[in-house]
Amino acid sequence: MKVITTIAEMKNLRSQLAGSVGLVPTMGYLHEGHLELVRHARMENLTVVVSIFVNPAQFGLQEDFATYPRDPERDLALLEKERVSVVFMPSAEEIYPQGFSSWVEVEKVAERLEGAFRPGHFRGVTTVVAKLFNIVEPDRAYFGQKDAQQLAVIKKMVSDLNMDLEIVAVPTVREPDGLALSSRNTHLSPRERQAALVLWKALCLAQELWDNGERSAERLRQEMTSLIESEPLAKIDYVSVADPDTLEELVKVDRPALVSLAVTIGKTRLIDNIILEADGM
Ligand code: AMP
């Protein structure tokens, strides 16, 4: 496994690679969710490149960039075990040198939900992802369904800017009790870890109501909201039932819908989602 820290070295290595390249962009502190992306990439490509970069540009001033969990040695050991060929872990200065002033910004789909609560977040994400695509030139890039809006925003960027690669979505990996794996879960106290289950419970409630014929998006949002409000440690940012591509809120759930939510448990902000869809919908 080659560990590369400079763009020049990464580009040089890329120019020597034959066959398809799969890229898995991450911010490190890896868990089974990340490793699932790596496994999908390995199945479909000759070479797998994993990037580890805690991207300062996607964190707001009041957000957790400084306290975001980091453990590069453990990450490298996990990736070695997964037989990854290349790890690209640049410094912040390498990605954003002095005088850096070009940004990639997706409108509309990036302005809702996470975009509304975290101004500038997706501008940071799309800029770094576009840079990674230019540096690594992957044939395919792998993203988790866990960050459903990120996936929609990146797909839109790739389509609008005619980027020549395939975006592959990988299903969310969960703990046995349903909590979606996230690097931020490490910040949860035992009591908060218990309370965090309310996200999954709310998503299951939406699924159950929908299975029983409920088609009013507002009713789904209301039922989920009251369930989450019954958990004293939980503070809701949003509960959404929206079109999976445009993220526009739905009135009637008569086509596939992305049910997503953002809830802060104590000091830890968590997001999760499911897609409601039926055969022949
Ligand atoms: P992050 O390191 O949080 O930026 O995540 C890197 C990639 O892993 C993103 O594409 C995430 O959507 C994906 N990811 C994070 N958590 C999970 C999970 N529980 N299941 C599947 N993919 C995930």
py3Dmol code that shows the C-alpha trace and the ligand (Angstrom):
import py3Dmol

protein = """\
ATOM      1  CA  MET A   1       0.000   0.000   0.000  1.00  0.00           C
ATOM      2  CA  LYS A   2       1.426   3.353  -1.059  1.00  0.00           C
ATOM      3  CA  VAL A   3       0.778   6.342   1.186  1.00  0.00           C
ATOM      4  CA  ILE A   4       0.998   9.590  -0.751  1.00  0.00           C
ATOM      5  CA  THR A   5       0.869  13.116   0.648  1.00  0.00           C
ATOM      6  CA  THR A   6       1.548  15.382  -2.330  1.00  0.00           C
ATOM      7  CA  ILE A   7      -0.541  16.141  -5.415  1.00  0.00           C
ATOM      8  CA  ALA A   8       2.500  15.873  -7.684  1.00  0.00           C
ATOM      9  CA  GLU A   9       3.260  12.363  -6.450  1.00  0.00           C
ATOM     10  CA  MET A  10      -0.398  11.310  -6.757  1.00  0.00           C
ATOM     11  CA  LYS A  11      -0.629  12.582 -10.332  1.00  0.00           C
ATOM     12  CA  ASN A  12       2.632  10.918 -11.225  1.00  0.00           C
ATOM     13  CA  LEU A  13       1.478   7.579  -9.826  1.00  0.00           C
ATOM     14  CA  ARG A  14      -1.888   7.924 -11.606  1.00  0.00           C
ATOM     15  CA  SER A  15      -0.183   8.382 -14.944  1.00  0.00           C
ATOM     16  CA  GLN A  16       1.475   4.975 -14.481  1.00  0.00           C
ATOM     17  CA  LEU A  17      -1.721   3.073 -13.613  1.00  0.00           C
ATOM     18  CA  ALA A  18      -3.341   0.837 -16.213  1.00  0.00           C
ATOM     19  CA  GLY A  19      -6.915  -0.344 -15.765  1.00  0.00           C
ATOM     20  CA  SER A  20      -9.783   1.205 -13.869  1.00  0.00           C
ATOM     21  CA  VAL A  21      -9.338   3.297 -10.751  1.00  0.00           C
ATOM     22  CA  GLY A  22     -11.939   3.557  -7.955  1.00  0.00           C
ATOM     23  CA  LEU A  23     -11.745   6.489  -5.550  1.00  0.00           C
ATOM     24  CA  VAL A  24     -13.183   6.482  -2.017  1.00  0.00           C
ATOM     25  CA  PRO A  25     -13.054   9.996  -0.518  1.00  0.00           C
ATOM     26  CA  THR A  26     -13.154  10.058   3.317  1.00  0.00           C
ATOM     27  CA  MET A  27     -12.324  12.278   6.262  1.00  0.00           C
ATOM     28  CA  GLY A  28     -10.723   9.363   8.100  1.00  0.00           C
ATOM     29  CA  TYR A  29     -11.486   7.859  11.509  1.00  0.00           C
ATOM     30  CA  LEU A  30     -12.649   4.925   9.452  1.00  0.00           C
ATOM     31  CA  HIS A  31     -15.455   2.534  10.360  1.00  0.00           C
ATOM     32  CA  GLU A  32     -17.306  -0.326   8.648  1.00  0.00           C
ATOM     33  CA  GLY A  33     -19.317   2.202   6.578  1.00  0.00           C
ATOM     34  CA  HIS A  34     -16.132   3.501   4.949  1.00  0.00           C
ATOM     35  CA  LEU A  35     -14.802  -0.047   4.564  1.00  0.00           C
ATOM     36  CA  GLU A  36     -17.987  -1.055   2.726  1.00  0.00           C
ATOM     37  CA  LEU A  37     -17.263   1.683   0.173  1.00  0.00           C
ATOM     38  CA  VAL A  38     -13.710   0.327  -0.141  1.00  0.00           C
ATOM     39  CA  ARG A  39     -15.029  -3.222  -0.713  1.00  0.00           C
ATOM     40  CA  HIS A  40     -17.404  -2.049  -3.444  1.00  0.00           C
ATOM     41  CA  ALA A  41     -14.536  -0.148  -5.063  1.00  0.00           C
ATOM     42  CA  ARG A  42     -12.291  -3.223  -4.902  1.00  0.00           C
ATOM     43  CA  MET A  43     -14.892  -5.417  -6.580  1.00  0.00           C
ATOM     44  CA  GLU A  44     -15.248  -3.039  -9.507  1.00  0.00           C
ATOM     45  CA  ASN A  45     -11.748  -1.620 -10.106  1.00  0.00           C
ATOM     46  CA  LEU A  46      -8.188  -2.774 -10.593  1.00  0.00           C
ATOM     47  CA  THR A  47      -6.823  -0.043  -8.325  1.00  0.00           C
ATOM     48  CA  VAL A  48      -8.466   1.488  -5.260  1.00  0.00           C
ATOM     49  CA  VAL A  49      -7.414   4.925  -4.043  1.00  0.00           C
ATOM     50  CA  VAL A  50      -8.720   6.034  -0.634  1.00  0.00           C
ATOM     51  CA  SER A  51      -8.310   9.684   0.274  1.00  0.00           C
ATOM     52  CA  ILE A  52      -8.190  10.823   3.891  1.00  0.00           C
ATOM     53  CA  PHE A  53      -8.598  14.560   4.304  1.00  0.00           C
ATOM     54  CA  VAL A  54     -10.485  16.424   7.008  1.00  0.00           C
ATOM     55  CA  ASN A  55     -11.567  19.229   4.727  1.00  0.00           C
ATOM     56  CA  PRO A  56     -11.540  22.562   6.600  1.00  0.00           C
ATOM     57  CA  ALA A  57     -13.578  24.217   3.818  1.00  0.00           C
ATOM     58  CA  GLN A  58     -16.691  22.174   4.597  1.00  0.00           C
ATOM     59  CA  PHE A  59     -16.836  23.077   8.290  1.00  0.00           C
ATOM     60  CA  GLY A  60     -18.498  26.290   9.464  1.00  0.00           C
ATOM     61  CA  LEU A  61     -16.728  28.567  11.955  1.00  0.00           C
ATOM     62  CA  GLN A  62     -18.880  27.288  14.840  1.00  0.00           C
ATOM     63  CA  GLU A  63     -18.530  23.659  13.760  1.00  0.00           C
ATOM     64  CA  ASP A  64     -16.378  20.767  14.929  1.00  0.00           C
ATOM     65  CA  PHE A  65     -13.319  20.913  12.622  1.00  0.00           C
ATOM     66  CA  ALA A  66     -10.892  21.103  15.572  1.00  0.00           C
ATOM     67  CA  THR A  67     -12.522  18.259  17.495  1.00  0.00           C
ATOM     68  CA  TYR A  68     -13.343  16.039  14.509  1.00  0.00           C
ATOM     69  CA  PRO A  69     -11.909  12.620  15.458  1.00  0.00           C
ATOM     70  CA  ARG A  70      -8.619  11.663  13.823  1.00  0.00           C
ATOM     71  CA  ASP A  71      -6.483   8.494  13.991  1.00  0.00           C
ATOM     72  CA  PRO A  72      -4.394   8.142  10.807  1.00  0.00           C
ATOM     73  CA  GLU A  73      -2.344   5.181  12.051  1.00  0.00           C
ATOM     74  CA  ARG A  74      -5.404   3.107  12.809  1.00  0.00           C
ATOM     75  CA  ASP A  75      -6.933   4.169   9.460  1.00  0.00           C
ATOM     76  CA  LEU A  76      -3.848   3.008   7.558  1.00  0.00           C
ATOM     77  CA  ALA A  77      -3.859  -0.368   9.362  1.00  0.00           C
ATOM     78  CA  LEU A  78      -7.541  -0.886   8.444  1.00  0.00           C
ATOM     79  CA  LEU A  79      -6.927   0.022   4.795  1.00  0.00           C
ATOM     80  CA  GLU A  80      -3.892  -2.256   4.591  1.00  0.00           C
ATOM     81  CA  LYS A  81      -6.110  -5.127   5.746  1.00  0.00           C
ATOM     82  CA  GLU A  82      -8.611  -4.300   2.993  1.00  0.00           C
ATOM     83  CA  ARG A  83      -5.726  -4.515   0.489  1.00  0.00           C
ATOM     84  CA  VAL A  84      -6.109  -0.937  -0.702  1.00  0.00           C
ATOM     85  CA  SER A  85      -3.404   0.027  -3.225  1.00  0.00           C
ATOM     86  CA  VAL A  86      -3.070   3.758  -2.623  1.00  0.00           C
ATOM     87  CA  VAL A  87      -3.908   6.127   0.243  1.00  0.00           C
ATOM     88  CA  PHE A  88      -3.833   9.831  -0.566  1.00  0.00           C
ATOM     89  CA  MET A  89      -3.566  11.932   2.608  1.00  0.00           C
ATOM     90  CA  PRO A  90      -2.598  15.504   1.752  1.00  0.00           C
ATOM     91  CA  SER A  91      -2.176  18.357   4.216  1.00  0.00           C
ATOM     92  CA  ALA A  92      -4.582  21.317   4.227  1.00  0.00           C
ATOM     93  CA  GLU A  93      -1.801  23.508   2.722  1.00  0.00           C
ATOM     94  CA  GLU A  94      -1.346  21.033  -0.129  1.00  0.00           C
ATOM     95  CA  ILE A  95      -5.040  21.243  -1.052  1.00  0.00           C
ATOM     96  CA  TYR A  96      -5.543  24.952  -0.260  1.00  0.00           C
ATOM     97  CA  PRO A  97      -2.210  26.722  -0.819  1.00  0.00           C
ATOM     98  CA  GLN A  98      -1.860  30.430  -0.062  1.00  0.00           C
ATOM     99  CA  GLY A  99      -3.915  32.444  -2.520  1.00  0.00           C
ATOM    100  CA  PHE A 100      -6.370  29.618  -3.307  1.00  0.00           C
ATOM    101  CA  SER A 101      -9.499  31.318  -4.685  1.00  0.00           C
ATOM    102  CA  SER A 102     -11.549  29.007  -6.922  1.00  0.00           C
ATOM    103  CA  TRP A 103     -14.720  27.310  -5.736  1.00  0.00           C
ATOM    104  CA  VAL A 104     -17.264  24.884  -7.162  1.00  0.00           C
ATOM    105  CA  GLU A 105     -20.804  25.719  -6.173  1.00  0.00           C
ATOM    106  CA  VAL A 106     -23.960  23.742  -6.963  1.00  0.00           C
ATOM    107  CA  GLU A 107     -27.189  25.736  -6.638  1.00  0.00           C
ATOM    108  CA  LYS A 108     -30.690  24.675  -5.545  1.00  0.00           C
ATOM    109  CA  VAL A 109     -30.183  21.048  -4.414  1.00  0.00           C
ATOM    110  CA  ALA A 110     -27.219  22.214  -2.273  1.00  0.00           C
ATOM    111  CA  GLU A 111     -29.183  25.084  -0.718  1.00  0.00           C
ATOM    112  CA  ARG A 112     -31.802  22.983   1.094  1.00  0.00           C
ATOM    113  CA  LEU A 113     -31.632  20.932   4.325  1.00  0.00           C
ATOM    114  CA  GLU A 114     -27.929  20.495   5.216  1.00  0.00           C
ATOM    115  CA  GLY A 115     -27.116  23.468   2.985  1.00  0.00           C
ATOM    116  CA  ALA A 116     -29.572  25.693   4.860  1.00  0.00           C
ATOM    117  CA  PHE A 117     -28.304  24.640   8.293  1.00  0.00           C
ATOM    118  CA  ARG A 118     -24.631  24.578   7.314  1.00  0.00           C
ATOM    119  CA  PRO A 119     -24.043  27.556   4.971  1.00  0.00           C
ATOM    120  CA  GLY A 120     -20.985  26.965   2.781  1.00  0.00           C
ATOM    121  CA  HIS A 121     -20.804  23.267   3.663  1.00  0.00           C
ATOM    122  CA  PHE A 122     -21.515  21.902   0.188  1.00  0.00           C
ATOM    123  CA  ARG A 123     -19.324  24.550  -1.466  1.00  0.00           C
ATOM    124  CA  GLY A 124     -16.475  23.056   0.578  1.00  0.00           C
ATOM    125  CA  VAL A 125     -17.516  19.514  -0.298  1.00  0.00           C
ATOM    126  CA  THR A 126     -17.922  20.057  -4.049  1.00  0.00           C
ATOM    127  CA  THR A 127     -14.678  22.019  -4.284  1.00  0.00           C
ATOM    128  CA  VAL A 128     -12.592  19.347  -2.570  1.00  0.00           C
ATOM    129  CA  VAL A 129     -14.322  16.507  -4.409  1.00  0.00           C
ATOM    130  CA  ALA A 130     -13.771  18.251  -7.770  1.00  0.00           C
ATOM    131  CA  LYS A 131     -10.101  18.681  -6.847  1.00  0.00           C
ATOM    132  CA  LEU A 132      -9.823  15.010  -5.860  1.00  0.00           C
ATOM    133  CA  PHE A 133     -11.426  13.992  -9.166  1.00  0.00           C
ATOM    134  CA  ASN A 134      -8.886  16.147 -11.055  1.00  0.00           C
ATOM    135  CA  ILE A 135      -5.954  14.811  -9.059  1.00  0.00           C
ATOM    136  CA  VAL A 136      -6.860  11.097  -8.991  1.00  0.00           C
ATOM    137  CA  GLU A 137      -8.824  10.905 -12.281  1.00  0.00           C
ATOM    138  CA  PRO A 138     -10.935   7.962 -11.095  1.00  0.00           C
ATOM    139  CA  ASP A 139     -13.224   5.933 -13.362  1.00  0.00           C
ATOM    140  CA  ARG A 140     -15.626   5.520 -10.445  1.00  0.00           C
ATOM    141  CA  ALA A 141     -16.043   7.285  -7.111  1.00  0.00           C
ATOM    142  CA  TYR A 142     -17.882   5.779  -4.140  1.00  0.00           C
ATOM    143  CA  PHE A 143     -20.154   7.672  -1.744  1.00  0.00           C
ATOM    144  CA  GLY A 144     -22.409   6.519   1.100  1.00  0.00           C
ATOM    145  CA  GLN A 145     -26.192   6.749   0.958  1.00  0.00           C
ATOM    146  CA  LYS A 146     -25.819   7.862   4.603  1.00  0.00           C
ATOM    147  CA  ASP A 147     -25.052  11.358   3.243  1.00  0.00           C
ATOM    148  CA  ALA A 148     -27.921  11.346   0.758  1.00  0.00           C
ATOM    149  CA  GLN A 149     -27.872  15.054  -0.011  1.00  0.00           C
ATOM    150  CA  GLN A 150     -24.099  14.999  -0.543  1.00  0.00           C
ATOM    151  CA  LEU A 151     -24.662  12.213  -3.044  1.00  0.00           C
ATOM    152  CA  ALA A 152     -27.369  14.221  -4.865  1.00  0.00           C
ATOM    153  CA  VAL A 153     -25.173  17.342  -4.928  1.00  0.00           C
ATOM    154  CA  ILE A 154     -22.141  15.455  -6.258  1.00  0.00           C
ATOM    155  CA  LYS A 155     -24.197  13.693  -8.931  1.00  0.00           C
ATOM    156  CA  LYS A 156     -25.507  17.101 -10.045  1.00  0.00           C
ATOM    157  CA  MET A 157     -21.985  18.568 -10.159  1.00  0.00           C
ATOM    158  CA  VAL A 158     -20.719  15.618 -12.225  1.00  0.00           C
ATOM    159  CA  SER A 159     -23.623  15.901 -14.649  1.00  0.00           C
ATOM    160  CA  ASP A 160     -23.606  19.721 -14.945  1.00  0.00           C
ATOM    161  CA  LEU A 161     -19.831  19.961 -15.367  1.00  0.00           C
ATOM    162  CA  ASN A 162     -19.528  16.907 -17.675  1.00  0.00           C
ATOM    163  CA  MET A 163     -17.091  15.125 -15.399  1.00  0.00           C
ATOM    164  CA  ASP A 164     -16.120  11.825 -16.928  1.00  0.00           C
ATOM    165  CA  LEU A 165     -16.659   9.303 -14.152  1.00  0.00           C
ATOM    166  CA  GLU A 166     -19.353   7.174 -12.568  1.00  0.00           C
ATOM    167  CA  ILE A 167     -20.717   7.998  -9.109  1.00  0.00           C
ATOM    168  CA  VAL A 168     -21.571   4.828  -7.165  1.00  0.00           C
ATOM    169  CA  ALA A 169     -23.908   4.965  -4.137  1.00  0.00           C
ATOM    170  CA  VAL A 170     -23.354   2.444  -1.336  1.00  0.00           C
ATOM    171  CA  PRO A 171     -26.111   1.558   1.199  1.00  0.00           C
ATOM    172  CA  THR A 172     -25.821   2.829   4.773  1.00  0.00           C
ATOM    173  CA  VAL A 173     -24.062   0.522   7.228  1.00  0.00           C
ATOM    174  CA  ARG A 174     -25.737   0.414  10.660  1.00  0.00           C
ATOM    175  CA  GLU A 175     -25.080  -0.862  14.156  1.00  0.00           C
ATOM    176  CA  PRO A 176     -27.176  -3.940  15.049  1.00  0.00           C
ATOM    177  CA  ASP A 177     -29.726  -1.660  16.768  1.00  0.00           C
ATOM    178  CA  GLY A 178     -30.070   0.579  13.688  1.00  0.00           C
ATOM    179  CA  LEU A 179     -27.833   3.564  14.490  1.00  0.00           C
ATOM    180  CA  ALA A 180     -26.009   4.587  11.302  1.00  0.00           C
ATOM    181  CA  LEU A 181     -22.235   4.308  11.669  1.00  0.00           C
ATOM    182  CA  SER A 182     -20.582   7.713  11.802  1.00  0.00           C
ATOM    183  CA  SER A 183     -17.165   8.940  12.917  1.00  0.00           C
ATOM    184  CA  ARG A 184     -19.010  11.414  15.154  1.00  0.00           C
ATOM    185  CA  ASN A 185     -20.712   8.591  17.146  1.00  0.00           C
ATOM    186  CA  THR A 186     -17.484   8.369  19.140  1.00  0.00           C
ATOM    187  CA  HIS A 187     -18.467  11.654  20.855  1.00  0.00           C
ATOM    188  CA  LEU A 188     -21.697  10.167  22.286  1.00  0.00           C
ATOM    189  CA  SER A 189     -21.842   9.334  26.007  1.00  0.00           C
ATOM    190  CA  PRO A 190     -23.617   6.054  26.870  1.00  0.00           C
ATOM    191  CA  ARG A 191     -26.820   7.969  27.651  1.00  0.00           C
ATOM    192  CA  GLU A 192     -26.539   9.936  24.388  1.00  0.00           C
ATOM    193  CA  ARG A 193     -25.792   6.756  22.443  1.00  0.00           C
ATOM    194  CA  GLN A 194     -29.126   5.416  23.692  1.00  0.00           C
ATOM    195  CA  ALA A 195     -30.912   8.681  22.823  1.00  0.00           C
ATOM    196  CA  ALA A 196     -29.351   8.689  19.328  1.00  0.00           C
ATOM    197  CA  LEU A 197     -31.479   5.668  18.462  1.00  0.00           C
ATOM    198  CA  VAL A 198     -34.404   8.060  18.088  1.00  0.00           C
ATOM    199  CA  LEU A 199     -33.230   8.909  14.546  1.00  0.00           C
ATOM    200  CA  TRP A 200     -33.579   5.306  13.423  1.00  0.00           C
ATOM    201  CA  LYS A 201     -36.844   4.906  15.337  1.00  0.00           C
ATOM    202  CA  ALA A 202     -38.293   7.938  13.536  1.00  0.00           C
ATOM    203  CA  LEU A 203     -37.210   6.590  10.135  1.00  0.00           C
ATOM    204  CA  CYS A 204     -38.753   3.192  10.955  1.00  0.00           C
ATOM    205  CA  LEU A 205     -41.966   4.935  11.985  1.00  0.00           C
ATOM    206  CA  ALA A 206     -42.113   6.736   8.631  1.00  0.00           C
ATOM    207  CA  GLN A 207     -41.533   3.433   6.821  1.00  0.00           C
ATOM    208  CA  GLU A 208     -44.257   1.743   8.863  1.00  0.00           C
ATOM    209  CA  LEU A 209     -46.819   4.519   8.306  1.00  0.00           C
ATOM    210  CA  TRP A 210     -45.999   4.516   4.620  1.00  0.00           C
ATOM    211  CA  ASP A 211     -46.287   0.685   4.438  1.00  0.00           C
ATOM    212  CA  ASN A 212     -49.732   1.063   6.001  1.00  0.00           C
ATOM    213  CA  GLY A 213     -50.827   3.427   3.258  1.00  0.00           C
ATOM    214  CA  GLU A 214     -50.030   6.903   4.609  1.00  0.00           C
ATOM    215  CA  ARG A 215     -49.203   9.099   1.615  1.00  0.00           C
ATOM    216  CA  SER A 216     -49.276  12.565   3.184  1.00  0.00           C
ATOM    217  CA  ALA A 217     -45.696  13.856   3.485  1.00  0.00           C
ATOM    218  CA  GLU A 218     -46.770  16.359   6.132  1.00  0.00           C
ATOM    219  CA  ARG A 219     -48.303  13.616   8.265  1.00  0.00           C
ATOM    220  CA  LEU A 220     -45.045  11.620   8.055  1.00  0.00           C
ATOM    221  CA  ARG A 221     -43.021  14.695   9.046  1.00  0.00           C
ATOM    222  CA  GLN A 222     -45.383  15.412  11.957  1.00  0.00           C
ATOM    223  CA  GLU A 223     -45.352  11.867  13.329  1.00  0.00           C
ATOM    224  CA  MET A 224     -41.556  11.679  13.130  1.00  0.00           C
ATOM    225  CA  THR A 225     -41.221  15.097  14.765  1.00  0.00           C
ATOM    226  CA  SER A 226     -43.382  14.168  17.760  1.00  0.00           C
ATOM    227  CA  LEU A 227     -41.488  10.917  18.240  1.00  0.00           C
ATOM    228  CA  ILE A 228     -38.129  12.741  18.241  1.00  0.00           C
ATOM    229  CA  GLU A 229     -39.457  15.466  20.544  1.00  0.00           C
ATOM    230  CA  SER A 230     -40.285  12.783  23.115  1.00  0.00           C
ATOM    231  CA  GLU A 231     -36.514  12.254  23.561  1.00  0.00           C
ATOM    232  CA  PRO A 232     -35.277  14.974  25.965  1.00  0.00           C
ATOM    233  CA  LEU A 233     -31.660  14.927  24.674  1.00  0.00           C
ATOM    234  CA  ALA A 234     -32.687  15.413  21.030  1.00  0.00           C
ATOM    235  CA  LYS A 235     -32.919  18.758  19.224  1.00  0.00           C
ATOM    236  CA  ILE A 236     -34.285  18.692  15.665  1.00  0.00           C
ATOM    237  CA  ASP A 237     -32.712  20.702  12.827  1.00  0.00           C
ATOM    238  CA  TYR A 238     -35.052  19.277  10.181  1.00  0.00           C
ATOM    239  CA  VAL A 239     -37.286  16.364   9.305  1.00  0.00           C
ATOM    240  CA  SER A 240     -37.792  16.102   5.554  1.00  0.00           C
ATOM    241  CA  VAL A 241     -39.750  14.027   3.047  1.00  0.00           C
ATOM    242  CA  ALA A 242     -38.393  15.115  -0.295  1.00  0.00           C
ATOM    243  CA  ASP A 243     -37.611  14.210  -3.883  1.00  0.00           C
ATOM    244  CA  PRO A 244     -34.309  12.223  -3.761  1.00  0.00           C
ATOM    245  CA  ASP A 245     -32.726  14.147  -6.658  1.00  0.00           C
ATOM    246  CA  THR A 246     -33.858  17.749  -6.149  1.00  0.00           C
ATOM    247  CA  LEU A 247     -34.502  17.565  -2.369  1.00  0.00           C
ATOM    248  CA  GLU A 248     -37.725  19.537  -2.882  1.00  0.00           C
ATOM    249  CA  GLU A 249     -40.255  18.775  -0.153  1.00  0.00           C
ATOM    250  CA  LEU A 250     -43.138  16.556  -1.272  1.00  0.00           C
ATOM    251  CA  VAL A 251     -46.819  17.037  -0.513  1.00  0.00           C
ATOM    252  CA  LYS A 252     -47.886  13.556  -1.549  1.00  0.00           C
ATOM    253  CA  VAL A 253     -45.587  10.521  -1.413  1.00  0.00           C
ATOM    254  CA  ASP A 254     -46.657   9.026  -4.720  1.00  0.00           C
ATOM    255  CA  ARG A 255     -43.113   8.493  -6.034  1.00  0.00           C
ATOM    256  CA  PRO A 256     -39.806   7.495  -4.406  1.00  0.00           C
ATOM    257  CA  ALA A 257     -39.092   9.814  -1.483  1.00  0.00           C
ATOM    258  CA  LEU A 258     -36.025  10.555   0.587  1.00  0.00           C
ATOM    259  CA  VAL A 259     -36.935  10.725   4.263  1.00  0.00           C
ATOM    260  CA  SER A 260     -34.061  12.492   5.992  1.00  0.00           C
ATOM    261  CA  LEU A 261     -33.382  14.149   9.298  1.00  0.00           C
ATOM    262  CA  ALA A 262     -30.745  16.039  11.237  1.00  0.00           C
ATOM    263  CA  VAL A 263     -30.868  15.898  15.016  1.00  0.00           C
ATOM    264  CA  THR A 264     -28.407  17.087  17.630  1.00  0.00           C
ATOM    265  CA  ILE A 265     -27.960  14.747  20.575  1.00  0.00           C
ATOM    266  CA  GLY A 266     -26.195  16.624  23.348  1.00  0.00           C
ATOM    267  CA  LYS A 267     -23.452  18.368  21.352  1.00  0.00           C
ATOM    268  CA  THR A 268     -23.271  15.857  18.514  1.00  0.00           C
ATOM    269  CA  ARG A 269     -25.143  16.560  15.289  1.00  0.00           C
ATOM    270  CA  LEU A 270     -26.297  13.374  13.546  1.00  0.00           C
ATOM    271  CA  ILE A 271     -27.975  12.812  10.161  1.00  0.00           C
ATOM    272  CA  ASP A 272     -29.692   9.768   8.719  1.00  0.00           C
ATOM    273  CA  ASN A 273     -32.169   8.843   6.001  1.00  0.00           C
ATOM    274  CA  ILE A 274     -34.099   6.130   4.213  1.00  0.00           C
ATOM    275  CA  ILE A 275     -35.731   5.973   0.800  1.00  0.00           C
ATOM    276  CA  LEU A 276     -39.398   5.054   0.550  1.00  0.00           C
ATOM    277  CA  GLU A 277     -40.147   3.260  -2.666  1.00  0.00           C
ATOM    278  CA  ALA A 278     -42.404   0.516  -3.875  1.00  0.00           C
ATOM    279  CA  ASP A 279     -42.516  -1.678  -6.943  1.00  0.00           C
ATOM    280  CA  GLY A 280     -44.464  -0.023  -9.698  1.00  0.00           C
ATOM    281  CA  MET A 281     -44.529   3.332  -7.953  1.00  0.00           C
TER     282      MET A 281
END
"""
ligand_1 = """\
23
AMP
P -16.860 10.906 5.897
O -15.540 10.358 6.299
O -17.837 11.025 7.009
O -16.749 12.146 5.041
O -17.503 9.819 4.939
C -16.821 9.358 3.801
C -17.755 8.540 2.960
O -18.249 7.438 3.726
C -18.992 9.334 2.517
O -19.300 8.982 1.171
C -20.046 8.858 3.461
O -21.355 8.943 2.925
C -19.651 7.413 3.655
N -20.222 6.892 4.900
C -20.153 7.457 6.139
N -20.855 6.721 7.027
C -21.389 5.682 6.330
C -22.225 4.575 6.692
N -22.656 4.381 7.926
N -22.578 3.707 5.714
C -22.157 3.900 4.426
N -21.353 4.909 4.035
C -20.984 5.791 4.974
"""
view = py3Dmol.view(width=600, height=400)
view.addModel(protein, "pdb")
view.setStyle({"model": 0}, {"cartoon": {"style": "trace"}})
view.addModel(ligand_1, "xyz")
view.setStyle({"model": 1}, {"stick": {}})
view.zoomTo()
view.show()
